[in-house]
Amino acid sequence: MNAGTLQIFITMSCYMALVIGIGLFYAKRANTNSENYFLGGRSLGPWVAAMSAEASDMSGWLLMGLPGVAYWSGLSDAIWTAIGLLAGTYINWLIVANRLHGYSIVAGDSITIPDFFSNRFKEQKKIIMTISAVFILVFFTIYAASCFVTVGKLFNSLFGFSYHSLMIAGAIFVIIYTFLGGFLAESVSDFMQAIVMILALILILITSVVYAGGIGAVIDNLKEIPGFLTFFGISSPEVLDGVQQVNGNAAIFGEAKTYGLITILSTLSWGLGYFGVPQVLLRFMAIRKHSEIKKSRRIATIWCAISLFAAVCIGLIGRSIYPTLLLTPSDAESIFISMSTRLLPTLLAGLAMAGILAATISSSDSYLLIASSAFSKNIYQGILKKNATDKEVMNVSRIVLLIAALIGIIIALDENSVIFTVVSFAWAGFGATFGPIMLFSLFWKRTTKEGAVAGMLSGAMMVFLWKLVIKPIGGIFGIYELLPAFIVSCIVIIVVSLVTKEPSKEIQDEFQQARVYVD
């Protein structure tokens, strides 16, 4: 390790020590009871709620996955994804945040998403609670694996260390941190990490534009690549055995492919995922006053707009500056790392790398905490041992956290995993399983328990069916699995709710009470 990489390593180590310090600071408060551990006692202010939601949501794919897509195939895929995510962020904060915050309090003071669904429909047999908890556990374990992949790639690219060793070390760090402070420590550190992430993105964006000779020079370079800078076309790298071919200092591309309306709608559908991702929905439940949600919405939307735009631009500029540096989709996800270490002074490069680490930590701790709470609070205490004490619930949560992390590590052992692909599947799973039923639960009082169960199961199954069976057919069927799964779930909820007995007066009265609470 030379002097430069040593400085980067020291900078990142200091950052990690700071994060551990936050966990220790909040450890005592977090462990007083399960509500504090899992929901922070509903005490989040507007800045922490907004920025921790976005940091935990975006994860390492914002600094690695999204720039990698832009570097590999050009503007269209990356920018339409970014537009969909930005729209989803705004709409989710606009129509879901207020209602969910109030309804979660009215519906038995719910502190987890499965809690809310179960209390919303007044179920006795806890079927919805069990289904919700199981799917959260499954999809968040996959999500956590994507974060561990990010850590492994980061340290392998920076220092040449073993991918597997550092991936496992990163996972252990996240486990220790989440053990200590729970939701509140996670949210406060996520706020700090959101600041680090956006500063790192802006820093690299400005530096790379200057290095490239200005925006005009970047555009002139990229115009030579067929379909690279168009909204309605996509570039086609010439690959052999998965590796892009080069000719001297130029990467070889084939003819541009079309990027039609169906594909655009498919990509925009990323925004639908926001209605079902627990790490964001929990921030809505945890904010201290519903009157502060409007401020949070503005903060979250501005943060997302700047971060997403910068991430896409970094990938494009990276291809202009280093056209033959990264020649596989997996390697392309290291473009942010490569630009940081090549263009920035070592101290600032360390800050930028801490941005990736920040993104990864802020997401993986959320995923593991929510996954473990789903089991311990909703299955263990809700079904298996209803008289379990808070201490027992938190102990079980930590055991499940360890198991989920271990499975995530096993999934992440494949160092050729493409972060964007892993995240997109888990995102579709959450969006289709929980998004439709969340919207119908909040805004349609005729939604029945049977409709909720059918909608969740059909959405989740359609994600797997479309991804594994239908999508490989190609053509019009090659769309992102979230869109058809979301639509199917909505249709099933409506049909089943209308053919089953309408909700009891108690449920309908509580629905009206939640509306009054918000108003």
C-alpha positions as CSV (number, residue, x, y, z in Angstrom):
1,M,0.0,0.0,0.0
2,N,1.6,3.3,-1.1
3,A,1.4,6.6,0.7
4,G,-1.7,7.8,-1.3
5,T,-3.8,4.7,-0.7
6,L,-2.7,4.7,2.9
7,Q,-4.1,8.2,3.4
8,I,-7.4,7.1,1.7
9,F,-7.5,4.1,4.0
10,I,-6.9,6.3,7.1
11,T,-9.7,8.8,6.0
12,M,-12.2,6.0,5.6
13,S,-11.2,4.4,8.9
14,C,-11.8,7.7,10.7
15,Y,-15.2,7.9,9.1
16,M,-16.1,4.3,10.2
17,A,-14.9,5.2,13.7
18,L,-17.3,8.2,13.7
19,V,-20.2,6.0,12.7
20,I,-19.4,3.5,15.5
21,G,-19.3,6.5,17.8
22,I,-22.9,7.5,16.8
23,G,-24.0,3.9,17.5
24,L,-22.5,4.0,21.0
25,F,-24.0,7.4,21.7
26,Y,-27.5,6.2,21.0
27,A,-27.1,2.7,22.3
28,K,-28.6,3.3,25.8
29,R,-31.6,5.2,24.5
30,A,-32.2,2.6,21.7
31,N,-32.2,-0.3,24.2
32,T,-34.8,1.1,26.6
33,N,-37.7,-0.6,24.7
34,S,-38.5,-2.1,21.3
35,E,-40.3,1.1,20.0
36,N,-37.1,3.1,20.5
37,Y,-35.0,0.3,19.0
38,F,-37.2,-0.2,15.9
39,L,-38.7,3.2,15.3
40,G,-36.7,5.7,17.4
41,G,-39.7,6.7,19.5
42,R,-41.2,8.6,16.6
43,S,-38.8,11.5,17.2
44,L,-37.2,12.2,13.8
45,G,-37.0,15.8,12.8
46,P,-37.7,16.9,9.1
47,W,-34.0,17.0,8.0
48,V,-33.1,13.6,9.6
49,A,-36.3,12.0,8.4
50,A,-35.8,13.2,4.8
51,M,-32.1,12.6,4.3
52,S,-31.9,9.4,6.2
53,A,-34.8,8.1,4.1
54,E,-33.0,8.9,0.9
55,A,-29.6,7.7,2.0
56,S,-30.9,4.4,3.2
57,D,-33.0,4.1,0.0
58,M,-30.3,5.0,-2.6
59,S,-27.5,2.7,-1.2
60,G,-24.2,2.0,-2.9
61,W,-25.9,1.7,-6.3
62,L,-26.3,5.5,-6.5
63,L,-22.5,5.9,-6.5
64,M,-21.6,2.7,-8.3
65,G,-24.6,1.1,-10.0
66,L,-26.2,4.1,-11.6
67,P,-22.9,5.7,-12.9
68,G,-22.0,2.2,-14.1
69,V,-25.2,1.9,-16.2
70,A,-24.5,5.4,-17.7
71,Y,-20.8,4.4,-18.4
72,W,-21.7,1.1,-20.0
73,S,-24.8,1.9,-22.2
74,G,-25.2,5.7,-22.3
75,L,-27.8,8.3,-21.2
76,S,-31.2,6.7,-21.8
77,D,-31.3,3.8,-19.4
78,A,-29.7,5.8,-16.6
79,I,-31.7,9.0,-17.1
80,W,-35.1,7.4,-17.4
81,T,-34.4,5.4,-14.3
82,A,-33.4,8.6,-12.5
83,I,-36.5,10.5,-13.6
84,G,-38.7,7.6,-12.4
85,L,-37.0,7.6,-9.0
86,L,-37.2,11.4,-8.6
87,A,-40.9,11.4,-9.5
88,G,-41.5,8.4,-7.2
89,T,-39.7,10.2,-4.3
90,Y,-41.8,13.3,-4.7
91,I,-45.2,11.6,-5.1
92,N,-44.5,9.2,-2.2
93,W,-43.7,12.1,0.2
94,L,-46.7,14.0,-1.2
95,I,-49.5,11.5,-0.9
96,V,-48.3,8.6,1.4
97,A,-46.2,10.3,4.1
98,N,-49.0,12.3,5.9
99,R,-51.6,9.5,5.7
100,L,-49.3,6.7,6.8
101,H,-47.9,8.7,9.7
102,G,-51.3,9.4,11.1
103,Y,-52.8,6.0,10.2
104,S,-49.9,4.1,11.8
105,I,-50.7,5.9,15.1
106,V,-54.4,5.4,14.9
107,A,-54.1,1.7,13.9
108,G,-52.7,0.4,17.2
109,D,-49.6,2.7,17.3
110,S,-47.9,0.4,14.7
111,I,-44.1,0.4,14.7
112,T,-43.4,-1.9,11.8
113,I,-44.9,-2.2,8.3
114,P,-46.3,-5.7,9.0
115,D,-47.7,-4.3,12.3
116,F,-49.5,-1.6,10.3
117,F,-51.1,-3.9,7.8
118,S,-52.2,-6.3,10.4
119,N,-53.7,-3.6,12.6
120,R,-55.3,-1.9,9.6
121,F,-57.3,-5.0,8.8
122,K,-57.9,-6.1,12.4
123,E,-56.8,-9.6,11.6
124,Q,-56.9,-12.3,14.3
125,K,-54.9,-15.0,12.6
126,K,-52.0,-12.7,11.6
127,I,-51.9,-13.9,8.0
128,I,-51.0,-10.5,6.5
129,M,-48.5,-10.0,9.3
130,T,-46.8,-13.3,8.6
131,I,-46.7,-12.8,4.8
132,S,-45.4,-9.3,5.1
133,A,-42.6,-10.3,7.5
134,V,-41.5,-13.2,5.4
135,F,-41.3,-11.2,2.2
136,I,-39.4,-8.4,4.0
137,L,-37.0,-10.9,5.4
138,V,-36.4,-12.4,1.9
139,F,-36.1,-9.2,-0.1
140,F,-34.0,-7.4,2.5
141,T,-31.5,-10.2,2.7
142,I,-31.0,-9.9,-1.1
143,Y,-30.7,-6.1,-0.6
144,A,-28.1,-6.5,2.1
145,A,-26.2,-8.8,-0.2
146,S,-26.0,-6.0,-2.8
147,C,-24.5,-3.8,-0.1
148,F,-21.9,-6.3,0.8
149,V,-20.9,-6.7,-2.9
150,T,-20.4,-2.9,-2.9
151,V,-18.0,-3.0,0.0
152,G,-16.1,-5.9,-1.5
153,K,-15.7,-4.1,-4.8
154,L,-14.8,-0.9,-3.2
155,F,-11.9,-2.2,-1.1
156,N,-10.8,-4.6,-3.9
157,S,-10.6,-1.7,-6.4
158,L,-8.9,0.7,-4.0
159,F,-6.3,-1.4,-2.2
160,G,-6.2,-4.7,-4.1
161,F,-7.3,-6.5,-1.0
162,S,-9.2,-9.8,-1.3
163,Y,-12.8,-9.2,-2.4
164,H,-14.1,-11.9,-0.2
165,S,-12.2,-10.9,3.0
166,L,-13.2,-7.3,2.8
167,M,-16.7,-8.0,1.9
168,I,-17.1,-10.2,5.0
169,A,-15.2,-7.6,7.1
170,G,-17.7,-4.9,5.9
171,A,-20.6,-7.1,6.8
172,I,-19.3,-7.6,10.3
173,F,-18.8,-3.9,10.7
174,V,-22.5,-3.3,9.7
175,I,-23.7,-6.0,12.1
176,I,-21.8,-4.5,15.1
177,Y,-23.1,-1.0,14.3
178,T,-26.7,-2.1,13.9
179,F,-26.5,-4.1,17.1
180,L,-25.5,-1.1,19.1
181,G,-27.8,1.7,18.3
182,G,-30.9,0.5,16.4
183,F,-33.1,2.7,14.3
184,L,-32.3,6.1,15.9
185,A,-28.5,5.7,15.5
186,E,-29.1,4.4,12.0
187,S,-31.2,7.4,11.1
188,V,-28.9,10.0,12.6
189,S,-25.8,8.4,10.9
190,D,-27.8,8.2,7.6
191,F,-28.4,11.9,7.8
192,M,-24.6,12.4,8.1
193,Q,-24.0,9.9,5.3
194,A,-26.5,11.6,3.0
195,I,-24.4,14.8,3.3
196,V,-21.2,12.9,2.6
197,M,-22.8,11.2,-0.4
198,I,-24.0,14.4,-2.1
199,L,-20.7,16.2,-1.4
200,A,-18.8,13.3,-3.0
201,L,-21.0,13.3,-6.1
202,I,-20.7,17.1,-6.6
203,L,-17.0,17.0,-6.0
204,I,-16.4,14.4,-8.6
205,L,-18.8,16.0,-11.1
206,I,-17.1,19.4,-11.0
207,T,-13.6,18.0,-11.0
208,S,-14.3,15.6,-13.9
209,V,-15.9,18.3,-16.1
210,V,-12.8,20.5,-15.5
211,Y,-10.4,17.7,-16.3
212,A,-12.3,16.8,-19.5
213,G,-12.0,20.3,-20.8
214,G,-15.6,21.4,-20.2
215,I,-19.0,20.1,-21.0
216,G,-18.6,20.9,-24.7
217,A,-15.6,18.6,-24.9
218,V,-17.5,15.8,-23.2
219,I,-20.4,16.1,-25.5
220,D,-18.2,16.1,-28.6
221,N,-16.4,12.9,-27.5
222,L,-19.6,11.1,-26.7
223,K,-21.4,12.1,-29.9
224,E,-19.1,9.7,-31.7
225,I,-20.7,6.7,-29.9
226,P,-23.9,5.6,-31.6
227,G,-26.9,6.2,-29.3
228,F,-24.9,7.2,-26.3
229,L,-26.4,10.6,-25.7
230,T,-30.0,10.1,-26.9
231,F,-33.1,9.8,-24.8
232,F,-34.7,7.4,-27.3
233,G,-31.8,5.2,-28.2
234,I,-29.2,3.1,-26.4
235,S,-25.6,2.3,-27.3
236,S,-24.6,-1.3,-28.0
237,P,-21.1,-2.2,-26.8
238,E,-19.4,-4.9,-28.9
239,V,-18.6,-7.7,-26.5
240,L,-16.8,-11.0,-26.8
241,D,-17.1,-13.5,-23.9
242,G,-18.7,-10.6,-21.9
243,V,-15.8,-8.2,-22.4
244,Q,-16.1,-5.1,-24.6
245,Q,-13.7,-5.0,-27.5
246,V,-11.3,-2.1,-28.1
247,N,-9.4,-0.7,-31.0
248,G,-6.4,1.2,-29.8
249,N,-7.7,3.9,-27.4
250,A,-11.3,3.5,-28.5
251,A,-14.0,1.1,-27.2
252,I,-15.9,-0.6,-30.0
253,F,-19.7,-0.1,-30.2
254,G,-22.2,-1.5,-32.7
255,E,-25.3,0.3,-34.1
256,A,-27.5,2.1,-31.6
257,K,-30.6,0.2,-30.6
258,T,-34.0,1.9,-30.2
259,Y,-35.4,2.9,-26.8
260,G,-39.1,2.9,-27.3
261,L,-42.2,4.0,-25.3
262,I,-42.7,0.6,-23.7
263,T,-39.0,0.6,-22.6
264,I,-39.3,4.1,-21.2
265,L,-42.5,3.3,-19.2
266,S,-40.7,0.2,-18.0
267,T,-37.7,2.2,-16.8
268,L,-39.9,5.0,-15.3
269,S,-41.7,2.3,-13.3
270,W,-38.7,2.3,-10.9
271,G,-40.6,5.1,-9.2
272,L,-43.5,2.7,-8.3
273,G,-41.1,0.9,-6.0
274,Y,-41.2,3.8,-3.5
275,F,-44.7,3.0,-2.4
276,G,-43.5,-0.3,-1.0
277,V,-40.0,0.1,0.3
278,P,-40.1,-0.3,4.1
279,Q,-36.9,1.8,4.8
280,V,-38.6,4.9,3.4
281,L,-42.1,4.1,4.8
282,L,-40.7,3.7,8.3
283,R,-39.3,7.2,8.2
284,F,-42.9,8.5,7.4
285,M,-44.0,6.6,10.6
286,A,-41.1,7.9,12.7
287,I,-41.2,11.6,11.9
288,R,-42.2,13.5,15.1
289,K,-44.9,15.8,13.6
290,H,-47.0,15.4,10.5
291,S,-46.8,19.2,10.1
292,E,-43.1,18.8,9.3
293,I,-43.6,16.4,6.4
294,K,-43.9,19.1,3.9
295,K,-40.5,20.4,4.8
296,S,-39.1,16.9,4.6
297,R,-40.6,16.4,1.2
298,R,-38.8,19.4,-0.2
299,I,-35.5,18.4,1.3
300,A,-35.8,14.8,0.1
301,T,-36.8,15.9,-3.5
302,I,-33.9,18.4,-3.8
303,W,-31.4,15.9,-2.5
304,C,-32.6,13.3,-4.9
305,A,-32.6,15.6,-7.9
306,I,-29.0,16.7,-7.3
307,S,-27.7,13.3,-6.5
308,L,-29.3,11.4,-9.3
309,F,-28.3,14.0,-11.9
310,A,-24.7,14.0,-10.7
311,A,-24.5,10.2,-10.7
312,V,-25.7,9.9,-14.3
313,C,-23.4,12.7,-15.5
314,I,-20.4,11.1,-13.7
315,G,-20.9,7.8,-15.6
316,L,-21.2,9.7,-19.0
317,I,-18.1,11.8,-18.3
318,G,-16.2,8.8,-17.2
319,R,-16.7,7.1,-20.6
320,S,-15.5,10.3,-22.2
321,I,-12.3,10.5,-20.1
322,Y,-11.6,6.8,-19.8
323,P,-13.2,5.0,-22.8
324,T,-11.4,1.7,-22.5
325,L,-10.8,1.5,-18.7
326,L,-13.7,-0.7,-17.7
327,L,-14.9,-3.3,-20.2
328,T,-17.6,-5.4,-18.5
329,P,-20.9,-4.3,-16.9
330,S,-19.6,-5.4,-13.5
331,D,-16.3,-3.5,-13.8
332,A,-18.2,-0.4,-15.1
333,E,-19.7,0.0,-11.7
334,S,-16.2,1.0,-10.4
335,I,-16.1,4.2,-12.6
336,F,-16.8,6.5,-9.6
337,I,-13.9,4.8,-7.7
338,S,-11.6,5.1,-10.7
339,M,-12.4,8.8,-11.2
340,S,-12.0,9.7,-7.6
341,T,-8.6,8.1,-7.2
342,R,-7.3,9.5,-10.4
343,L,-8.7,13.0,-10.3
344,L,-8.8,14.0,-6.6
345,P,-6.0,14.7,-4.1
346,T,-5.7,11.8,-1.7
347,L,-7.6,13.4,1.2
348,L,-10.6,14.3,-1.0
349,A,-10.4,10.9,-2.7
350,G,-10.7,9.4,0.8
351,L,-13.8,11.6,1.4
352,A,-15.3,10.4,-1.9
353,M,-14.6,6.8,-1.0
354,A,-16.2,7.4,2.4
355,G,-19.2,8.5,0.4
356,I,-19.5,5.0,-1.1
357,L,-19.0,3.5,2.3
358,A,-21.6,5.8,3.7
359,A,-24.1,4.8,1.1
360,T,-23.5,1.2,1.7
361,I,-23.6,1.4,5.5
362,S,-26.7,3.6,5.5
363,S,-28.6,1.0,3.4
364,S,-27.3,-2.3,4.8
365,D,-28.0,-1.3,8.4
366,S,-31.6,-0.3,7.5
367,Y,-32.2,-3.5,5.6
368,L,-30.9,-5.8,8.4
369,L,-32.7,-3.9,11.1
370,I,-36.0,-3.9,9.3
371,A,-35.6,-7.6,8.3
372,S,-34.8,-8.7,11.8
373,S,-37.6,-6.6,13.4
374,A,-40.1,-8.0,10.9
375,F,-39.4,-11.5,12.3
376,S,-38.9,-10.7,16.0
377,K,-41.7,-8.2,16.4
378,N,-44.3,-9.7,14.0
379,I,-43.7,-13.4,13.9
380,Y,-41.9,-14.2,17.2
381,Q,-43.9,-11.8,19.4
382,G,-47.0,-11.5,17.2
383,I,-47.5,-15.3,16.7
384,L,-45.0,-17.6,18.3
385,K,-44.8,-16.1,21.8
386,K,-47.3,-13.3,22.3
387,N,-46.2,-12.6,25.9
388,A,-42.6,-12.1,24.9
389,T,-40.9,-9.2,26.7
390,D,-39.2,-6.3,25.0
391,K,-35.8,-7.7,25.9
392,E,-36.7,-11.1,24.4
393,V,-37.9,-9.4,21.2
394,M,-34.7,-7.4,20.8
395,N,-32.5,-10.5,21.5
396,V,-34.4,-12.5,18.9
397,S,-34.0,-9.5,16.5
398,R,-30.3,-9.6,16.9
399,I,-30.1,-13.4,16.3
400,V,-32.2,-13.0,13.1
401,L,-30.0,-10.1,12.1
402,L,-27.0,-12.4,12.3
403,I,-28.7,-15.1,10.2
404,A,-29.9,-12.6,7.6
405,A,-26.4,-11.1,7.3
406,L,-24.8,-14.6,7.0
407,I,-27.2,-15.4,4.1
408,G,-26.4,-12.0,2.5
409,I,-22.7,-12.8,2.7
410,I,-23.2,-16.2,1.0
411,I,-25.2,-14.5,-1.8
412,A,-22.4,-11.8,-2.1
413,L,-19.6,-14.4,-2.5
414,D,-20.0,-14.0,-6.3
415,E,-17.7,-11.1,-7.0
416,N,-19.0,-10.7,-10.5
417,S,-22.4,-9.7,-9.3
418,V,-23.8,-6.5,-10.9
419,I,-25.1,-4.3,-8.1
420,F,-27.7,-2.6,-10.3
421,T,-29.2,-6.0,-11.2
422,V,-29.3,-7.3,-7.7
423,V,-30.9,-4.1,-6.4
424,S,-33.4,-3.9,-9.3
425,F,-34.8,-7.3,-8.4
426,A,-35.2,-6.6,-4.7
427,W,-36.7,-3.2,-5.5
428,A,-39.3,-4.8,-7.8
429,G,-40.1,-7.3,-5.0
430,F,-40.9,-4.6,-2.5
431,G,-42.6,-2.4,-4.9
432,A,-45.0,-5.1,-6.2
433,T,-45.6,-6.8,-2.9
434,F,-46.2,-3.8,-0.6
435,G,-46.7,-0.8,-2.9
436,P,-50.3,-1.5,-4.2
437,I,-51.6,-2.7,-0.8
438,M,-50.1,0.3,0.9
439,L,-51.9,2.7,-1.5
440,F,-55.2,0.8,-1.2
441,S,-54.9,0.5,2.6
442,L,-54.4,4.3,2.9
443,F,-56.9,5.5,0.3
444,W,-59.7,2.9,-0.3
445,K,-61.7,1.9,2.7
446,R,-63.4,-0.9,0.8
447,T,-60.1,-2.8,0.7
448,T,-60.6,-6.1,2.4
449,K,-58.2,-8.4,4.3
450,E,-58.7,-11.1,1.6
451,G,-57.9,-8.5,-1.1
452,A,-54.7,-7.5,0.8
453,V,-53.5,-11.1,1.0
454,A,-54.3,-11.8,-2.6
455,G,-52.7,-8.6,-3.8
456,M,-49.4,-9.2,-1.9
457,L,-49.0,-12.8,-3.0
458,S,-49.9,-12.1,-6.6
459,G,-47.5,-9.1,-6.8
460,A,-44.6,-11.1,-5.3
461,M,-45.2,-14.1,-7.4
462,M,-45.5,-12.1,-10.6
463,V,-42.0,-10.5,-9.9
464,F,-40.4,-14.0,-9.8
465,L,-42.5,-15.3,-12.7
466,W,-41.8,-12.3,-15.0
467,K,-38.1,-12.1,-14.1
468,L,-37.4,-15.8,-14.5
469,V,-39.9,-17.1,-17.1
470,I,-41.5,-14.3,-19.1
471,K,-38.8,-11.6,-19.4
472,P,-36.3,-14.0,-21.1
473,I,-38.7,-14.2,-24.1
474,G,-37.6,-10.7,-24.9
475,G,-39.4,-8.1,-27.1
476,I,-42.3,-6.5,-25.4
477,F,-41.9,-9.0,-22.6
478,G,-38.5,-7.7,-21.8
479,I,-39.8,-4.9,-19.6
480,Y,-38.8,-4.4,-15.9
481,E,-40.7,-6.9,-13.8
482,L,-42.0,-4.2,-11.4
483,L,-44.4,-2.7,-13.9
484,P,-46.5,-5.8,-14.8
485,A,-46.3,-7.1,-11.2
486,F,-47.6,-3.8,-9.8
487,I,-50.5,-3.7,-12.2
488,V,-51.4,-7.3,-11.5
489,S,-51.4,-6.7,-7.8
490,C,-53.6,-3.7,-8.1
491,I,-56.2,-5.6,-10.2
492,V,-56.2,-8.5,-7.8
493,I,-56.7,-6.2,-4.8
494,I,-59.7,-4.5,-6.5
495,V,-61.4,-7.7,-7.7
496,V,-61.0,-9.7,-4.6
497,S,-62.0,-6.8,-2.3
498,L,-65.2,-6.3,-4.4
499,V,-66.2,-10.0,-4.3
500,T,-65.6,-10.5,-0.6
501,K,-67.5,-9.1,2.4
502,E,-66.9,-5.4,3.0
503,P,-64.7,-4.4,6.0
504,S,-66.4,-4.2,9.4
505,K,-67.8,-0.9,10.8
506,E,-64.8,-0.8,13.2
507,I,-62.3,-0.8,10.3
508,Q,-64.2,1.8,8.3
509,D,-64.6,4.1,11.3
510,E,-60.9,3.8,12.0
511,F,-60.2,4.6,8.3
512,Q,-62.2,7.9,8.8
513,Q,-60.5,8.6,12.1
514,A,-57.1,8.4,10.3
515,R,-58.3,10.9,7.7
516,V,-59.4,13.3,10.4
517,Y,-56.1,12.8,12.3
518,V,-54.2,14.0,9.2
519,D,-56.6,16.8,8.3
